[in-house]
């Protein structure tokens, strides 16, 4: 399935504000995540560290939570708990030195 995921891409489905403040905060968050992964996994390649930071960013991003609430009808506690669980899995992989494909 993941091999064909790109075939279903229909462009941007989530509109993000075209606001310099939003872009600055977004960039600050991504840079902070990348620094954290770099500190925790200094022996990983740059693509591996970027992939792990990107995974954390996707999980942290509001549309991930919204998808769980709207499409899966999880209540707030379950949706939040699911996101926290997934972030924990990524963190555990980083701690166990199990890099993503990169």
Secondary structure, DSSP 8 states (H G I E B T S, - for coil): -GGGGGGG--S--S-----HHHHHHHHHHHHHHHHHHHHH-TTS-HHHHHHHHHHHHHHHSHHHHHHHHHTS---HHHHHHHHHHHHHHHHHHHHTT-----
